[in-house]
């Protein structure tokens, strides 16, 4: 079985974690694994393609690279696409779609460049068989991805179909939900392995909790969905069934409890329904309540992992109770800075816990009067964020002085 050159794109800052995950999933089937800008590259066979789609929590897609050629003009794109044996991947009865991205390309029109690639694909089929496949921009059988660098074109066939963050269980969600792939990246960066209690006090619709519970139960993230490779010509149905059966047999009960709470009771209901669809309702314990008031859910210290309210989500960090449109009033509108109060609450009641907080605010440690022990850059879509680790020890937050806003403040967390 021949090796295939693969590219797995991911969110910025996640590349090293994805490389570790790929090595773990594919094992000896991986060769030439290396990180690249925005993803990882490797050589693997078709069974590994199926396994990576089923098991990867961090990749956005699994792409097979089919061509990498220099170009100067649109005609070069046509010739490069004409040379690819598309007939090995789909037939004239199958629809296809071209998706093109560019970085530092000198070409003036990305749409025209994509049109030339589309024409080349269709013309190759027509030249060989007299008919051509149709284009379908909504539900194509074959998705062809192209990337234009400054002087090279790379063409891929997509094996995932819908992006891999679409696990198939999140039907109930609130405003600005966290993507499942980013929640999984937070878990990977924290090093949480399922052996310690985990708690998200701002759980929203439950994305972090459910991803963590599936990790703890060894449930493949793609077990509820279909993939693009199932409609491509190389698909081996018997092999795929065996891979899914192996994943099903590897499930296990969780080793430690996982907790979640949210100030919005409707979000707790959403999280409960999502957990049921994801098959982890037995592994999570959910309840309503204000993050500024909830006490630790268990007597032994554990890990807090949260994407607290900011930007569109700031209204979620408030006092429990309905607001206009079902959204909650922001705590900070009444009682000052939410994050300062949250840090004080943690230091009074969560001694021994480790808190990992995803935030776009570079000054968040100053606002919380905590000293982070680790800072991991991570992108939430177009928003540059940092995953901050705070090691909590007993104490109470002091009132911030104006000069504290210019740099990290001394506090009562470890490392201050």
Residue pairs with C-beta under 8 A, 6 or more apart in sequence:
1 45
1 46
1 47
2 45
3 31
3 43
3 44
3 45
4 43
4 44
4 45
4 46
4 49
4 64
4 65
5 41
5 42
5 43
5 64
5 65
6 41
6 42
6 43
6 44
6 49
6 52
6 62
6 63
6 64
6 65
7 36
7 39
7 40
7 41
7 63
7 65
7 156
8 18
8 22
8 39
8 40
8 42
8 52
8 56
8 59
8 60
8 61
8 62
8 63
9 38
9 39
9 59
9 60
9 61
9 63
10 18
10 38
10 39
10 40
10 58
10 59
10 60
10 181
10 185
11 60
11 179
11 181
11 182
11 185
11 378
11 379
11 380
12 38
12 377
12 378
12 379
13 185
13 376
13 377
13 378
13 379
14 58
14 181
14 182
14 185
14 188
14 378
15 35
15 36
15 37
15 38
15 39
15 40
16 35
17 58
17 185
17 188
17 189
18 35
18 39
18 40
18 56
18 58
18 59
19 33
19 34
19 35
19 40
20 188
21 56
21 57
21 58
21 59
21 188
22 30
22 33
22 40
22 42
22 52
22 56
22 59
23 30
23 33
25 48
25 51
25 52
25 55
25 56
26 42
26 44
26 48
26 51
26 52
29 44
29 45
29 47
29 48
29 51
30 42
30 43
30 44
30 48
31 42
31 43
31 44
32 41
32 42
32 43
33 40
33 41
33 42
34 40
34 41
34 42
35 41
39 59
39 60
40 59
44 52
46 234
46 236
46 239
47 239
47 243
49 62
49 64
49 159
49 229
50 227
50 229
50 239
50 240
50 243
51 243
52 59
52 62
53 62
53 159
53 160
53 164
53 222
53 227
53 229
54 220
54 221
54 222
54 223
54 227
54 243
54 244
54 247
55 220
55 221
55 222
55 247
56 62
56 164
56 221
56 222
57 180
57 181
57 184
57 187
57 188
57 211
57 215
57 221
58 181
58 184
58 185
58 188
59 164
59 181
60 163
60 164
60 165
60 181
61 145
61 158
61 159
61 160
61 163
61 164
62 158
62 159
62 160
62 164
63 145
63 156
63 157
63 158
63 159
63 160
64 156
64 157
64 159
65 154
65 155
65 156
66 84
66 85
66 155
66 156
66 157
67 80
67 81
67 83
67 84
67 153
67 154
67 155
68 152
68 153
68 154
68 155
69 76
69 80
69 83
69 152
69 153
70 76
70 151
70 152
70 153
71 77
71 80
71 148
71 151
71 152
71 153
72 151
73 107
74 107
74 112
74 113
74 116
75 116
76 153
77 113
77 116
77 117
77 120
77 146
77 153
78 116
78 117
78 119
78 120
79 120
80 120
80 153
80 155
81 116
81 117
81 120
81 121
81 124
81 146
81 155
82 120
82 123
82 124
84 121
84 124
84 155
86 96
86 121
86 124
86 125
86 142
86 144
87 124
87 125
87 128
88 233
88 234
89 142
89 157
89 232
89 233
89 234
90 96
90 133
90 141
90 142
90 231
90 232
90 233
91 133
91 233
92 125
92 129
92 131
92 132
92 133
93 133
94 133
94 140
94 141
94 142
94 231
95 133
95 134
95 135
95 136
95 139
95 140
95 141
95 142
96 121
96 133
96 134
96 135
96 136
96 140
96 141
96 142
96 143
96 144
97 135
97 136
97 137
97 140
97 142
97 143
97 144
98 114
98 117
98 118
98 121
98 135
98 144
98 146
99 114
99 143
99 144
99 145
99 146
100 110
100 113
100 114
100 117
100 145
100 146
100 147
100 148
101 145
101 146
101 147
101 148
102 110
102 113
102 147
102 148
102 149
103 147
103 148
103 149
103 150
104 149
104 150
105 113
105 148
105 149
105 150
106 150
107 113
107 148
110 148
113 146
113 148
114 146
117 144
117 146
117 155
118 135
121 133
121 144
122 132
122 133
122 135
123 132
125 131
125 132
125 133
126 132
133 142
141 228
141 231
141 232
142 157
142 158
142 228
142 231
142 232
143 157
143 158
143 161
143 228
144 155
144 156
144 157
144 158
145 155
145 156
145 157
145 158
146 153
146 154
146 155
146 156
147 153
147 154
147 156
157 232
158 228
159 227
159 228
159 229
159 232
160 227
160 228
160 229
161 226
161 227
161 228
161 229
161 231
162 225
162 228
164 181
164 221
164 222
165 179
165 180
165 181
165 182
166 180
166 225
167 180
167 221
167 222
167 224
167 225
167 278
168 222
168 224
168 225
168 277
169 210
169 224
169 274
169 277
169 278
169 279
170 177
170 180
170 205
170 207
170 210
170 274
170 277
171 273
171 274
171 277
172 205
172 269
172 270
172 271
172 273
172 274
173 204
173 205
173 270
173 274
174 204
174 205
174 264
174 267
174 270
174 313
174 316
175 312
175 313
175 315
175 316
175 327
176 311
176 312
176 313
177 204
177 205
177 207
178 204
178 207
178 208
178 307
178 380
179 207
179 380
179 381
180 207
180 211
180 221
182 358
182 378
182 380
183 207
183 208
183 211
183 307
184 211
184 215
184 221
185 378
186 208
186 305
186 307
186 356
186 358
186 378
186 387
187 208
187 211
187 212
187 215
187 305
189 356
189 376
189 378
189 387
190 303
190 305
190 354
190 356
190 387
190 389
192 198
192 212
192 215
192 303
192 305
193 215
194 212
194 215
194 216
194 254
194 255
194 256
195 255
195 256
196 256
196 302
196 303
197 256
197 257
197 258
197 259
197 297
197 298
197 300
197 301
197 302
197 303
198 209
198 212
198 256
198 257
198 258
198 259
198 302
198 303
198 304
198 305
199 258
199 259
199 260
199 261
199 296
199 297
199 298
199 302
199 303
199 304
199 305
200 208
200 209
200 259
200 260
200 261
200 304
200 305
200 306
201 260
201 261
201 262
201 291
201 294
201 304
201 306
202 262
202 263
202 291
202 306
202 307
202 308
202 309
202 316
202 317
203 209
203 260
203 261
203 262
203 267
203 268
203 271
203 286
203 306
204 262
204 267
204 270
204 271
204 307
204 313
204 316
205 267
205 270
205 271
205 274
206 260
206 270
206 271
206 272
206 274
206 275
206 284
206 286
207 274
208 260
208 305
208 306
208 307
209 258
209 259
209 260
209 271
209 275
209 284
209 286
210 271
210 274
210 275
210 278
210 280
210 284
211 221
212 258
212 305
213 219
213 254
213 258
213 275
213 278
213 280
213 283
213 284
214 220
214 221
214 278
214 279
214 280
216 254
216 255
216 256
216 258
216 283
217 251
217 252
217 253
217 254
217 279
217 280
217 283
218 250
218 251
218 252
219 251
219 278
219 279
219 280
220 247
223 244
223 247
223 248
223 279
224 277
224 278
229 235
230 240
253 283
254 283
256 302
257 285
257 297
257 298
258 283
258 284
258 285
259 284
259 285
259 286
259 297
259 298
260 268
260 271
260 284
260 285
260 286
260 287
261 268
261 286
261 287
261 288
261 289
261 291
261 294
261 297
262 268
262 271
262 288
262 289
262 316
263 288
263 289
263 290
263 291
263 316
263 317
263 318
263 319
263 320
263 328
264 288
264 316
264 320
264 326
264 327
264 328
265 288
265 320
266 326
267 316
268 286
268 287
268 288
271 284
271 286
272 281
272 286
275 281
275 283
275 284
275 286
285 297
288 320
289 320
290 318
290 319
290 320
290 331
291 308
291 317
291 342
291 345
292 331
292 338
292 341
292 342
292 345
293 345
295 349
296 302
296 349
296 350
296 353
301 350
301 351
301 352
301 353
301 354
302 353
302 354
303 353
303 354
303 355
303 356
304 346
304 350
304 353
304 354
304 355
304 356
305 355
305 356
306 355
306 356
306 357
306 358
307 313
307 358
307 380
308 317
308 338
308 339
308 342
308 357
308 358
308 359
309 315
309 316
309 317
309 330
309 338
310 359
310 360
310 361
311 360
311 383
314 330
314 332
315 323
315 327
315 328
315 329
315 330
316 327
316 328
317 330
317 331
317 332
317 338
318 328
318 329
318 330
318 331
318 332
318 333
318 338
319 328
319 329
319 331
319 334
320 328
321 328
321 329
322 328
323 329
330 338
331 338
331 341
332 338
335 341
337 367
339 364
339 367
339 368
340 367
340 368
340 369
340 397
340 400
341 397
342 368
343 368
343 369
343 370
343 390
343 397
343 411
344 396
344 397
346 353
346 355
346 390
346 392
347 370
347 392
347 393
347 394
347 395
347 396
347 397
347 411
347 412
347 413
348 394
348 395
348 396
350 392
351 392
351 393
351 394
352 392
352 393
353 392
354 389
354 390
354 391
354 392
355 389
355 390
355 392
356 387
356 388
356 389
356 390
357 364
357 387
357 388
357 390
358 378
358 380
358 385
358 386
358 387
358 388
359 385
359 386
359 388
360 380
360 383
360 384
360 385
360 386
361 367
362 386
363 405
364 386
364 388
365 371
365 372
365 388
365 390
365 408
365 409
366 400
366 404
366 405
366 406
366 407
366 408
366 409
367 400
367 405
368 390
368 397
368 411
369 397
369 398
369 400
369 404
369 409
369 410
369 411
370 390
370 411
370 413
370 416
371 390
371 408
371 410
371 411
371 413
371 414
371 415
371 416
372 388
372 389
372 390
372 415
373 389
373 390
373 391
373 414
373 415
374 388
374 389
375 386
375 387
375 388
375 389
376 386
376 387
376 388
376 389
377 384
377 385
377 386
378 385
378 386
378 387
379 385
390 413
391 413
391 414
391 415
392 413
392 414
393 412
393 413
393 414
394 412
395 411
395 412
395 413
396 412
397 411
397 412
398 411
400 409
410 416
